[in-house]
Amino acid sequence: MRGSSIFSLISKTLTARTMPVPEILPRGALTLPRGVLPQGGWMGKQTPCGSRDAHSPTLSSPPLKLGKKHMLEVVGTILELILENFMSHSYSRIPLRRGLNLVCGPNGAGKSSILLGLSVALGQTYTERSRRLSDLIQRGKDLARVSVVFDNTPRNGKRPLPGFNSDTVVLSRYLSRDGTYWHEINSRSITKGELLRFLKHLSLNPDNMLIIMHQNMVDTFGAIDQRERLKLVEEAVGLHEYRENILSALQKLSHTLSEEEAVKRLLEKAEETLRYWEGEYERLKRKRELERRKEELEAEYRWSRYLRREEELRGLEAELEELRVQLEELRGEAGREKSRGEELEREVGQLEFELEASYEELIAAEKLRAEGEVYLSLAERLSGLGALTLPPYDRERVEARIGEARGRIARLRGELSERRGKYVESRVREALLELRQELLLREMDSLSGEIRRARREAETLRREAEAVGSRVETKRKPQEVLEELKVVGAHLSTLGEVSPEVEQMYLNYRATMEELRERARLAEENRRKALEEVEERKRLWRREVEKLLRQVREEYVRLLERVNARGDLRLVNPEDIEGAGLELYVGFRGASPQLLDAYTQSGGERTTAIMFFLLALQKQIKSPLRAIDEFETHLDPRNREAIFRSIIETTRGEEVQYLVITPGYLLEVKEVPNIVMVQNVGGISQVRVVTGA
């Protein structure tokens, strides 16, 4: 049977019939018109499911009550998934059983819509972030509903959900075209918190991406870096709290370090203040010294401002003188250029005159040649009559004159063109020089005004400086003197009259010093303990992660042996919680395991290795439901069969429902207790249940 299509295989080996299921939500049950709230419920804006906006009415029915201990022992089984007006499904009922459930059909049939509908019904965050829920409503419809029917029949005299007296519990989600949506349990609206408590009692976490693996999950897992891969694994198996504990301890350590540093700063300031009070007895002497220094600095500051302004004035005057020199140079250059232009203008006139004369000479020569031709013609005619003899005609001399005239014209035209070009260039340069002179004059006018202002300011500064004392020669800038003056003034402002309280102040600060030293010692001790706590939490995290990876590695290696491959898992950078990562290694056909990446292995090899890793990891996750959509991308028949057999093996002996979506070829269908075929007929998905005889 190897290589045969699953569809032909099913039709040959199994008898197809619709599975009888209780009429919990019969066809046509979705009749709620747009804008009408369900009885006793509410409809909020599109926020996380069940959350209400400010205008939503409150619930009129009592809050949802669930059992506590019992639900952790007995897991509710999904009996059926019902899709109404959802994507390509008008009304589809998909019964599920314990163990393996296979949903198959050609591409475009609506298989993935089933898994997506299950995710939407359970409130998976991934589906809400990646698309608008209103886009999932079937075209032409205003309301859609996805419902999950849970088995609540008594077990050992107790119901899995003791808060409900019915044998089934229906979790429904409504999607409205206007962007509103809500959840119901047994036709009663529930809040987000109630939904989360309900799913927690069922041990269901739809946001765990290893519980419900959508299309491209393998590609996504292969594309993320080693750090994100490790975080995903921790989140999936519930070890993320260890990481959060480390981060919390690191934050505490950071706070402790900040506190210790703050105490150190306070201690340093207190020591400085104490030294101040110890030297208070010299305060008067110091005050006089500071006052004298203040007077010196005030005089130095005023004279420094005057000297600096005087220096700036000399610089401005030197700059103005330099501009005058430049102006004279420009004027001389402009005069020379003007003379040159006039000379070129005369040369152009002379050349034009000579050219005109040459043209006249050429015309005369051409006329002479024409007359000569007439002469020759007449001479020939007269010579035939023998009656008249004409004087001779010198043709060569005439041609020579014409050639000379033309050559002279060509030469003169070339020289004239050259002289005209130079004349134009000269005029342009002359205009530019005049423009530069004008700009330079403007700059000189501006600079002259600045010099006048500088002189007035310098004179004012000189009078102010003389008012405080004789001239002080200083090389310091006024700002430097002013900064020192501010410092001296600040010191003076802290000084006052000698008081009997000085001694008490000194004693108080000495006591403060002792207190701060004790606080510094305690802060150092807290830092040491916080650091030990970080290391201890890192040790616990590393122990649990390494324990998990040992278990997953064992299963990963075992699964790879099915396809004659070897593999390994490695925890890298475990000493750095932010940089720690997970590396996958695999080697096919006897090759040594190599790091799994996009370059070393083929697409099929990567898919096989990642799928086996995810299956090995799934075994460590406690969940009553697992699902995977089209895992066989890039896989050859051999690897596809090996993975499918591994999935079958996973479901044996476990209280788990496994939902597999596949369009391809699979073997061992006899071992599948529940097979659902999906086909698209006229744009509508139709579901058919196939069971063994």
C-alpha positions as semicolon CSV with decimal commas, in nm:
position;residue;x (nm);y (nm);z (nm)
1;M;0,000;0,000;0,000
2;R;0,311;0,227;0,012
3;G;0,277;0,536;-0,209
4;S;-0,097;0,511;-0,267
5;S;-0,314;0,817;-0,218
6;I;-0,484;0,842;0,115
7;F;-0,813;0,913;-0,059
8;S;-0,806;0,597;-0,271
9;L;-0,666;0,405;0,027
10;I;-0,955;0,513;0,246
11;S;-1,214;0,429;-0,017
12;K;-1,068;0,079;-0,064
13;T;-1,016;-0,017;0,300
14;L;-1,284;0,169;0,494
15;T;-1,657;0,220;0,474
16;A;-1,757;0,586;0,460
17;R;-2,051;0,705;0,664
18;T;-2,148;1,017;0,856
19;M;-2,067;0,972;1,225
20;P;-2,377;1,004;1,441
21;V;-2,336;1,293;1,683
22;P;-2,583;1,460;1,916
23;E;-2,771;1,751;1,764
24;I;-2,617;2,014;1,994
25;L;-2,599;2,287;1,730
26;P;-2,813;2,168;1,436
27;R;-2,795;2,320;1,092
28;G;-2,958;2,660;1,080
29;A;-2,905;2,728;1,450
30;L;-2,709;3,044;1,373
31;T;-3,003;3,282;1,324
32;L;-2,892;3,573;1,542
33;P;-2,935;3,886;1,324
34;R;-2,666;4,149;1,310
35;G;-2,677;4,389;1,601
36;V;-2,897;4,166;1,822
37;L;-2,735;4,056;2,147
38;P;-2,766;3,697;2,264
39;Q;-3,009;3,641;2,547
40;G;-2,852;3,741;2,877
41;G;-2,524;3,834;2,707
42;W;-2,337;4,130;2,567
43;M;-2,138;4,231;2,265
44;G;-1,824;4,445;2,303
45;K;-1,585;4,603;2,056
46;Q;-1,309;4,390;1,908
47;T;-1,079;4,354;2,206
48;P;-0,943;4,029;2,350
49;C;-1,231;3,787;2,364
50;G;-1,490;3,856;2,627
51;S;-1,347;4,191;2,732
52;R;-1,596;4,475;2,735
53;D;-1,584;4,836;2,636
54;A;-1,725;5,114;2,852
55;H;-2,068;5,091;2,689
56;S;-2,115;4,715;2,719
57;P;-2,393;4,600;2,953
58;T;-2,297;4,388;3,251
59;L;-2,375;4,016;3,267
60;S;-2,719;3,936;3,394
61;S;-2,635;3,575;3,484
62;P;-2,409;3,454;3,767
63;P;-2,038;3,409;3,698
64;L;-1,909;3,078;3,565
65;K;-1,831;2,822;3,834
66;L;-1,584;2,541;3,769
67;G;-1,449;2,258;3,976
68;K;-1,101;2,295;4,121
69;K;-0,930;1,966;4,196
70;H;-1,137;1,738;3,980
71;M;-1,054;1,912;3,653
72;L;-0,684;1,857;3,709
73;E;-0,745;1,483;3,731
74;V;-0,995;1,425;3,450
75;V;-0,953;1,606;3,121
76;G;-1,255;1,698;2,914
77;T;-1,253;1,545;2,566
78;I;-1,362;1,741;2,259
79;L;-1,653;1,561;2,098
80;E;-1,711;1,789;1,805
81;L;-1,609;2,111;1,633
82;I;-1,884;2,303;1,451
83;L;-1,815;2,577;1,195
84;E;-2,096;2,804;1,078
85;N;-2,042;3,075;0,814
86;F;-1,671;3,041;0,887
87;M;-1,444;3,096;0,586
88;S;-1,541;2,833;0,326
89;H;-1,758;2,636;0,572
90;S;-2,129;2,716;0,566
91;Y;-2,214;2,448;0,820
92;S;-1,963;2,179;0,902
93;R;-1,955;1,938;1,194
94;I;-1,623;1,771;1,262
95;P;-1,647;1,494;1,525
96;L;-1,329;1,415;1,718
97;R;-1,224;1,112;1,918
98;R;-0,957;1,029;2,168
99;G;-0,632;0,941;1,999
100;L;-0,546;1,037;1,645
101;N;-0,787;1,235;1,428
102;L;-0,688;1,277;1,065
103;V;-0,832;1,560;0,851
104;C;-0,741;1,516;0,487
105;G;-0,836;1,658;0,154
106;P;-0,694;1,843;-0,145
107;N;-0,544;2,190;-0,121
108;G;-0,810;2,459;-0,097
109;A;-1,068;2,220;0,046
110;G;-1,089;2,402;0,379
111;K;-0,883;2,170;0,601
112;S;-0,674;2,444;0,763
113;S;-0,995;2,635;0,833
114;I;-1,090;2,359;1,075
115;L;-0,774;2,405;1,282
116;L;-0,807;2,782;1,256
117;G;-1,167;2,758;1,373
118;L;-1,058;2,553;1,673
119;S;-0,793;2,815;1,755
120;V;-1,043;3,100;1,722
121;A;-1,295;2,922;1,942
122;L;-1,031;2,869;2,212
123;G;-0,927;3,235;2,189
124;Q;-0,574;3,177;2,064
125;T;-0,389;3,510;2,068
126;Y;-0,194;3,420;1,754
127;T;-0,508;3,418;1,541
128;E;-0,625;3,753;1,681
129;R;-0,294;3,927;1,616
130;S;-0,231;3,796;1,267
131;R;-0,563;3,886;1,104
132;R;-0,893;4,064;1,149
133;L;-1,145;3,818;1,285
134;S;-1,417;3,972;1,071
135;D;-1,224;3,856;0,763
136;L;-1,295;3,496;0,867
137;I;-1,670;3,537;0,816
138;Q;-1,801;3,371;0,502
139;R;-1,860;3,611;0,216
140;G;-2,215;3,743;0,212
141;K;-2,274;3,665;0,580
142;D;-2,277;3,904;0,875
143;L;-2,225;3,656;1,158
144;A;-2,015;3,346;1,207
145;R;-1,990;3,098;1,491
146;V;-1,732;2,838;1,584
147;S;-1,823;2,594;1,860
148;V;-1,630;2,331;2,053
149;V;-1,837;2,058;2,219
150;F;-1,674;1,905;2,528
151;D;-1,765;1,569;2,682
152;N;-1,900;1,616;3,033
153;T;-2,037;1,271;3,098
154;P;-1,973;1,148;3,453
155;R;-1,657;0,950;3,520
156;N;-1,642;0,751;3,839
157;G;-1,953;0,935;3,945
158;K;-1,809;1,282;3,880
159;R;-1,834;1,516;3,586
160;P;-1,514;1,669;3,441
161;L;-1,687;2,007;3,467
162;P;-1,892;1,983;3,788
163;G;-2,026;2,335;3,738
164;F;-2,240;2,205;3,449
165;N;-2,511;1,940;3,486
166;S;-2,532;1,855;3,115
167;D;-2,339;1,571;2,948
168;T;-2,192;1,819;2,700
169;V;-2,055;2,170;2,739
170;V;-2,048;2,394;2,431
171;L;-1,791;2,674;2,403
172;S;-1,886;2,907;2,116
173;R;-1,734;3,216;1,969
174;Y;-1,934;3,461;1,759
175;L;-1,775;3,682;1,496
176;S;-1,967;3,980;1,362
177;R;-1,896;4,165;1,037
178;D;-1,890;4,498;1,223
179;G;-1,585;4,383;1,420
180;T;-1,753;4,275;1,743
181;Y;-1,715;3,929;1,889
182;W;-1,785;3,739;2,208
183;H;-1,766;3,398;2,373
184;E;-2,047;3,188;2,514
185;I;-2,061;2,871;2,718
186;N;-2,388;2,686;2,681
187;S;-2,546;2,999;2,527
188;R;-2,432;3,231;2,809
189;S;-2,183;3,510;2,744
190;I;-1,860;3,489;2,940
191;T;-1,574;3,725;3,013
192;K;-1,211;3,684;2,917
193;G;-1,127;3,580;3,272
194;E;-1,400;3,317;3,275
195;L;-1,273;3,178;2,946
196;L;-0,918;3,154;3,078
197;R;-1,035;2,977;3,395
198;F;-1,242;2,738;3,186
199;L;-0,948;2,647;2,963
200;K;-0,712;2,622;3,262
201;H;-0,942;2,366;3,424
202;L;-0,924;2,170;3,100
203;S;-0,543;2,198;3,103
204;L;-0,568;2,373;2,766
205;N;-0,336;2,656;2,671
206;P;-0,419;2,756;2,312
207;D;-0,141;3,018;2,309
208;N;0,122;2,746;2,345
209;M;0,233;2,729;1,982
210;L;0,346;2,368;2,029
211;I;-0,006;2,260;2,125
212;I;-0,170;2,392;1,808
213;M;0,091;2,412;1,535
214;H;-0,038;2,603;1,234
215;Q;0,104;2,601;0,883
216;N;0,462;2,721;0,849
217;M;0,529;2,644;1,216
218;V;0,828;2,434;1,110
219;D;0,961;2,714;0,888
220;T;0,906;2,967;1,165
221;F;1,085;2,751;1,421
222;G;1,374;2,699;1,182
223;A;1,402;3,071;1,106
224;I;1,421;3,206;1,461
225;D;1,761;3,239;1,625
226;Q;1,889;3,012;1,898
227;R;1,789;3,249;2,178
228;E;1,426;3,281;2,068
229;R;1,418;2,904;2,011
230;L;1,516;2,840;2,372
231;K;1,259;3,091;2,498
232;L;0,990;2,920;2,290
233;V;1,083;2,582;2,437
234;E;1,077;2,722;2,792
235;E;0,738;2,882;2,732
236;A;0,600;2,563;2,580
237;V;0,694;2,334;2,869
238;G;0,630;2,585;3,147
239;L;0,990;2,667;3,236
240;H;0,953;3,034;3,153
241;E;0,900;3,113;3,521
242;Y;1,259;3,008;3,589
243;R;1,376;3,264;3,335
244;E;1,141;3,525;3,479
245;N;1,276;3,450;3,828
246;I;1,630;3,511;3,702
247;L;1,528;3,836;3,537
248;S;1,348;3,938;3,854
249;A;1,659;3,858;4,059
250;L;1,873;4,053;3,814
251;Q;1,638;4,347;3,850
252;K;1,664;4,317;4,227
253;L;2,043;4,302;4,198
254;S;2,037;4,613;3,981
255;H;1,824;4,790;4,241
256;T;2,063;4,680;4,516
257;L;2,362;4,804;4,318
258;S;2,190;5,137;4,263
259;E;2,113;5,163;4,634
260;E;2,473;5,079;4,723
261;E;2,602;5,336;4,479
262;A;2,364;5,598;4,621
263;V;2,487;5,527;4,975
264;K;2,845;5,557;4,856
265;R;2,769;5,893;4,700
266;L;2,603;6,010;5,020
267;L;2,901;5,887;5,218
268;E;3,140;6,077;4,997
269;K;2,934;6,395;5,032
270;A;2,912;6,351;5,409
271;E;3,288;6,307;5,434
272;E;3,335;6,624;5,235
273;T;3,094;6,814;5,458
274;L;3,261;6,679;5,770
275;R;3,595;6,799;5,648
276;Y;3,434;7,138;5,594
277;W;3,318;7,160;5,954
278;E;3,655;7,040;6,081
279;G;3,817;7,335;5,908
280;E;3,551;7,583;6,011
281;Y;3,783;7,749;6,266
282;E;3,983;7,895;5,978
283;R;3,671;8,024;5,812
284;L;3,733;8,394;5,881
285;K;4,083;8,377;5,739
286;R;3,952;8,193;5,441
287;K;3,672;8,446;5,399
288;R;3,915;8,738;5,385
289;E;4,129;8,549;5,138
290;L;3,827;8,478;4,921
291;E;3,712;8,840;4,935
292;R;4,056;8,960;4,825
293;R;4,052;8,702;4,552
294;K;3,707;8,815;4,448
295;E;3,826;9,176;4,411
296;E;4,123;9,061;4,205
297;L;3,902;8,850;3,983
298;E;3,652;9,132;3,934
299;A;3,932;9,363;3,820
300;E;4,084;9,091;3,606
301;Y;3,745;9,015;3,454
302;R;3,678;9,378;3,354
303;W;4,029;9,430;3,213
304;S;4,009;9,091;3,040
305;R;3,689;9,200;2,865
306;Y;3,853;9,526;2,758
307;L;4,173;9,355;2,639
308;R;3,978;9,091;2,453
309;R;3,763;9,358;2,283
310;E;4,072;9,562;2,202
311;E;4,230;9,254;2,050
312;E;3,918;9,189;1,847
313;L;3,923;9,553;1,732
314;R;4,280;9,518;1,609
315;G;4,178;9,204;1,427
316;L;3,887;9,384;1,261
317;E;4,109;9,673;1,156
318;A;4,365;9,432;1,014
319;E;4,088;9,256;0,827
320;L;3,964;9,589;0,691
321;E;4,315;9,679;0,577
322;E;4,345;9,345;0,405
323;L;4,016;9,412;0,227
324;R;4,148;9,752;0,114
325;V;4,454;9,581;-0,035
326;Q;4,229;9,333;-0,208
327;L;4,015;9,617;-0,341
328;E;4,318;9,795;-0,486
329;E;4,433;9,474;-0,647
330;L;4,087;9,421;-0,795
331;R;4,078;9,777;-0,927
332;G;4,417;9,734;-1,090
333;E;4,317;9,404;-1,239
334;A;3,988;9,553;-1,360
335;G;4,176;9,844;-1,526
336;R;4,412;9,606;-1,699
337;E;4,125;9,394;-1,814
338;K;3,942;9,701;-1,946
339;S;4,251;9,808;-2,144
340;R;4,288;9,459;-2,279
341;G;3,923;9,461;-2,386
342;E;3,963;9,792;-2,563
343;E;4,272;9,660;-2,742
344;L;4,081;9,351;-2,850
345;E;3,795;9,573;-2,968
346;R;4,038;9,769;-3,188
347;E;4,186;9,447;-3,323
348;V;3,838;9,319;-3,405
349;G;3,761;9,643;-3,593
350;Q;4,089;9,620;-3,787
351;L;4,025;9,257;-3,878
352;E;3,672;9,338;-3,990
353;F;3,813;9,615;-4,210
354;E;4,075;9,385;-4,362
355;L;3,815;9,114;-4,412
356;E;3,587;9,356;-4,597
357;A;3,879;9,461;-4,819
358;S;3,962;9,098;-4,890
359;Y;3,603;9,030;-4,987
360;E;3,615;9,325;-5,229
361;E;3,940;9,196;-5,376
362;L;3,789;8,850;-5,416
363;I;3,486;8,998;-5,592
364;A;3,712;9,193;-5,827
365;A;3,917;8,881;-5,905
366;E;3,605;8,676;-5,962
367;K;3,474;8,950;-6,194
368;L;3,805;8,954;-6,381
369;R;3,791;8,577;-6,421
370;A;3,437;8,597;-6,559
371;E;3,541;8,863;-6,807
372;G;3,837;8,649;-6,902
373;E;3,615;8,355;-6,980
374;V;3,403;8,577;-7,204
375;Y;3,722;8,706;-7,364
376;L;3,842;8,356;-7,444
377;S;3,512;8,259;-7,596
378;L;3,509;8,571;-7,814
379;A;3,870;8,520;-7,912
380;E;3,797;8,171;-8,037
381;R;3,506;8,292;-8,245
382;L;3,704;8,581;-8,394
383;S;4,005;8,366;-8,467
384;G;3,782;8,151;-8,683
385;L;3,696;8,450;-8,895
386;G;4,057;8,560;-8,915
387;A;3,942;8,913;-8,920
388;L;4,043;9,034;-8,566
389;T;4,310;8,960;-8,311
390;L;4,252;9,027;-7,930
391;P;4,523;9,087;-7,670
392;P;4,620;8,773;-7,463
393;Y;4,435;8,678;-7,130
394;D;4,646;8,556;-6,826
395;R;4,419;8,297;-6,661
396;E;4,678;8,163;-6,413
397;R;4,746;8,503;-6,268
398;V;4,372;8,562;-6,217
399;E;4,328;8,221;-6,047
400;A;4,623;8,296;-5,821
401;R;4,463;8,624;-5,714
402;I;4,137;8,445;-5,635
403;G;4,318;8,180;-5,429
404;E;4,516;8,437;-5,238
405;A;4,199;8,636;-5,165
406;R;4,015;8,330;-5,039
407;G;4,305;8,221;-4,823
408;R;4,333;8,567;-4,674
409;I;3,956;8,570;-4,606
410;A;3,974;8,234;-4,428
411;R;4,269;8,347;-4,218
412;L;4,102;8,676;-4,132
413;R;3,775;8,506;-4,039
414;G;3,959;8,270;-3,804
415;E;4,151;8,553;-3,644
416;L;3,832;8,758;-3,618
417;S;3,647;8,471;-3,447
418;E;3,934;8,425;-3,204
419;R;3,956;8,797;-3,127
420;R;3,579;8,823;-3,077
421;G;3,587;8,525;-2,834
422;K;3,869;8,684;-2,640
423;Y;3,687;9,015;-2,644
424;V;3,372;8,855;-2,495
425;E;3,579;8,675;-2,233
426;S;3,750;9,000;-2,146
427;R;3,418;9,179;-2,102
428;V;3,289;8,894;-1,881
429;R;3,601;8,905;-1,664
430;E;3,573;9,281;-1,645
431;A;3,209;9,251;-1,529
432;L;3,303;8,987;-1,272
433;L;3,583;9,204;-1,140
434;E;3,343;9,495;-1,108
435;L;3,097;9,269;-0,921
436;R;3,372;9,151;-0,686
437;Q;3,465;9,513;-0,621
438;E;3,105;9,594;-0,538
439;L;3,076;9,297;-0,301
440;L;3,408;9,384;-0,141
441;L;3,295;9,742;-0,089
442;R;2,979;9,620;0,080
443;E;3,184;9,393;0,304
444;M;3,415;9,682;0,388
445;D;3,118;9,904;0,472
446;S;2,981;9,636;0,703
447;L;3,320;9,581;0,862
448;S;3,368;9,955;0,909
449;G;3,039;9,974;1,096
450;E;3,143;9,680;1,312
451;I;3,475;9,854;1,386
452;R;3,295;10,169;1,494
453;R;3,075;9,969;1,730
454;A;3,378;9,781;1,862
455;R;3,559;10,107;1,934
456;R;3,264;10,244;2,129
457;E;3,234;9,919;2,326
458;A;3,610;9,910;2,393
459;E;3,602;10,264;2,526
460;T;3,310;10,181;2,754
461;L;3,487;9,867;2,880
462;R;3,807;10,065;2,943
463;R;3,623;10,317;3,161
464;E;3,455;10,036;3,356
465;A;3,788;9,860;3,409
466;E;3,963;10,178;3,527
467;A;3,684;10,229;3,777
468;V;3,781;9,910;3,966
469;G;4,158;9,950;3,957
470;S;4,474;9,988;3,760
471;R;4,534;9,796;3,440
472;V;4,571;9,420;3,482
473;E;4,750;9,227;3,211
474;T;4,595;8,883;3,173
475;K;4,596;8,617;2,904
476;R;4,284;8,446;3,032
477;K;3,954;8,475;2,852
478;P;3,674;8,665;3,028
479;Q;3,466;8,348;3,051
480;E;3,746;8,165;3,229
481;V;3,781;8,447;3,481
482;L;3,403;8,463;3,522
483;E;3,384;8,090;3,595
484;E;3,643;8,127;3,870
485;L;3,463;8,435;3,999
486;K;3,140;8,236;4,022
487;V;3,319;7,964;4,215
488;V;3,467;8,215;4,458
489;G;3,130;8,383;4,498
490;A;2,970;8,044;4,563
491;H;3,225;7,969;4,833
492;L;3,171;8,311;4,989
493;S;2,796;8,264;4,990
494;T;2,838;7,954;5,205
495;L;3,034;8,142;5,468
496;G;2,870;8,318;5,760
497;E;2,933;8,433;6,116
498;V;3,109;8,195;6,354
499;S;2,843;8,023;6,563
500;P;2,854;7,809;6,881
501;E;2,661;7,550;6,682
502;V;2,967;7,473;6,473
503;E;3,088;7,211;6,720
504;Q;2,744;7,049;6,739
505;M;2,724;7,045;6,363
506;Y;3,057;6,867;6,350
507;L;2,939;6,606;6,604
508;N;2,615;6,556;6,414
509;Y;2,797;6,498;6,088
510;R;3,035;6,253;6,253
511;A;2,734;6,053;6,375
512;T;2,585;6,072;6,027
513;M;2,910;5,937;5,889
514;E;2,889;5,632;6,117
515;E;2,527;5,572;6,014
516;L;2,615;5,595;5,646
517;R;2,906;5,355;5,690
518;E;2,665;5,103;5,845
519;R;2,420;5,151;5,560
520;A;2,703;5,099;5,313
521;R;2,796;4,774;5,487
522;L;2,433;4,653;5,474
523;A;2,405;4,754;5,107
524;E;2,718;4,555;5,029
525;E;2,574;4,256;5,213
526;N;2,244;4,289;5,022
527;R;2,437;4,302;4,697
528;R;2,622;3,985;4,786
529;K;2,297;3,807;4,874
530;A;2,126;3,934;4,558
531;L;2,417;3,809;4,351
532;E;2,398;3,470;4,523
533;E;2,024;3,462;4,453
534;V;2,086;3,533;4,085
535;E;2,342;3,255;4,068
536;E;2,111;3,015;4,252
537;R;1,821;3,091;4,019
538;K;2,050;3,051;3,722
539;R;2,157;2,717;3,861
540;L;1,794;2,606;3,902
541;W;1,706;2,730;3,554
542;R;2,004;2,556;3,402
543;R;1,929;2,236;3,592
544;E;1,569;2,227;3,470
545;V;1,656;2,323;3,114
546;E;1,935;2,067;3,093
547;K;1,705;1,805;3,244
548;L;1,441;1,888;2,985
549;L;1,693;1,882;2,702
550;R;1,824;1,543;2,815
551;Q;1,473;1,401;2,799
552;V;1,397;1,570;2,468
553;R;1,738;1,474;2,328
554;E;1,677;1,108;2,407
555;E;1,346;1,110;2,221
556;Y;1,487;1,329;1,942
557;V;1,775;1,088;1,881
558;R;1,540;0,790;1,891
559;L;1,307;0,943;1,635
560;L;1,593;1,037;1,403
561;E;1,713;0,677;1,402
562;R;1,395;0,591;1,212
563;V;1,532;0,775;0,909
564;N;1,893;0,662;0,956
565;A;1,996;0,996;1,103
566;R;2,178;1,114;1,412
567;G;2,117;1,425;1,613
568;D;2,199;1,625;1,921
569;L;2,075;1,924;2,122
570;R;2,308;2,176;2,281
571;L;2,249;2,453;2,529
572;V;2,481;2,742;2,437
573;N;2,584;3,039;2,651
574;P;2,405;2,902;2,960
575;E;2,594;3,145;3,181
576;D;2,415;3,440;3,014
577;I;2,038;3,424;3,050
578;E;1,988;3,685;2,776
579;G;2,235;3,520;2,539
580;A;2,151;3,156;2,611
581;G;2,020;2,960;2,317
582;L;1,931;2,616;2,186
583;E;2,114;2,460;1,891
584;L;1,984;2,161;1,696
585;Y;2,224;1,922;1,527
586;V;2,143;1,656;1,273
587;G;2,328;1,430;1,033
588;F;2,166;1,213;0,767
589;R;2,287;0,896;0,592
590;G;2,561;0,826;0,843
591;A;2,703;1,178;0,846
592;S;2,814;1,340;1,170
593;P;2,555;1,575;1,320
594;Q;2,594;1,930;1,195
595;L;2,435;2,252;1,320
596;L;2,085;2,284;1,177
597;D;2,072;2,591;0,956
598;A;1,950;2,709;0,618
599;Y;2,276;2,624;0,442
600;T;2,396;2,282;0,557
601;Q;2,083;2,070;0,521
602;S;1,821;2,050;0,249
603;G;1,469;2,176;0,306
604;G;1,338;1,824;0,358
605;E;1,615;1,740;0,602
606;R;1,551;2,055;0,804
607;T;1,179;1,985;0,811
608;T;1,237;1,626;0,924
609;A;1,477;1,728;1,202
610;I;1,255;2,010;1,328
611;M;0,943;1,792;1,319
612;F;1,113;1,518;1,519
613;F;1,235;1,778;1,767
614;L;0,886;1,926;1,804
615;L;0,736;1,580;1,849
616;A;0,998;1,499;2,111
617;L;0,925;1,828;2,282
618;Q;0,550;1,775;2,266
619;K;0,587;1,464;2,480
620;Q;0,704;1,690;2,763
621;I;0,392;1,907;2,740
622;K;0,091;1,806;2,945
623;S;-0,211;1,884;2,731
624;P;-0,523;1,687;2,639
625;L;-0,511;1,828;2,286
626;R;-0,241;1,853;2,023
627;A;-0,278;1,959;1,663
628;I;-0,056;2,009;1,361
629;D;-0,132;2,147;1,016
630;E;0,039;2,005;0,704
631;F;0,366;1,891;0,857
632;E;0,479;1,715;0,539
633;T;0,600;2,025;0,349
634;H;0,940;1,955;0,183
635;L;0,930;1,591;0,302
636;D;0,992;1,285;0,088
637;P;0,758;0,982;0,133
638;R;1,002;0,799;0,362
639;N;1,044;1,083;0,611
640;R;0,674;1,167;0,589
641;E;0,585;0,809;0,681
642;A;0,838;0,808;0,968
643;I;0,692;1,125;1,117
644;F;0,336;1,001;1,078
645;R;0,425;0,673;1,250
646;S;0,580;0,876;1,532
647;I;0,256;1,072;1,571
648;I;0,059;0,747;1,582
649;E;0,298;0,611;1,842
650;T;0,255;0,928;2,050
651;T;-0,120;0,877;2,078
652;R;-0,096;0,519;2,201
653;G;-0,154;0,476;2,569
654;E;-0,209;0,849;2,630
655;E;-0,527;1,033;2,719
656;V;-0,477;1,280;2,438
657;Q;-0,655;1,395;2,125
658;Y;-0,424;1,451;1,829
659;L;-0,555;1,640;1,525
660;V;-0,347;1,612;1,206
661;I;-0,424;1,818;0,896
662;T;-0,272;1,674;0,578
663;P;-0,324;1,698;0,202
664;G;-0,066;1,430;0,119
665;Y;-0,001;1,061;0,118
666;L;0,005;0,878;0,451
667;L;0,023;0,511;0,545
668;E;-0,115;0,308;0,831
669;V;-0,457;0,469;0,804
670;K;-0,605;0,162;0,969
671;E;-0,444;0,279;1,289
672;V;-0,632;0,611;1,271
673;P;-0,955;0,586;1,472
674;N;-1,112;0,893;1,314
675;I;-1,064;1,020;0,959
676;V;-1,238;1,329;0,825
677;M;-1,233;1,409;0,455
678;V;-1,284;1,769;0,339
679;Q;-1,369;1,873;-0,015
680;N;-1,461;2,204;-0,171
681;V;-1,775;2,184;-0,382
682;G;-1,883;2,504;-0,551
683;G;-1,677;2,715;-0,312
684;I;-1,830;2,551;-0,001
685;S;-1,633;2,309;0,216
686;Q;-1,804;1,976;0,278
687;V;-1,699;1,738;0,553
688;R;-1,731;1,362;0,543
689;V;-1,642;1,131;0,830
690;V;-1,479;0,798;0,752
691;T;-1,457;0,523;1,015
692;G;-1,336;0,165;1,010
693;A;-1,572;-0,129;0,980
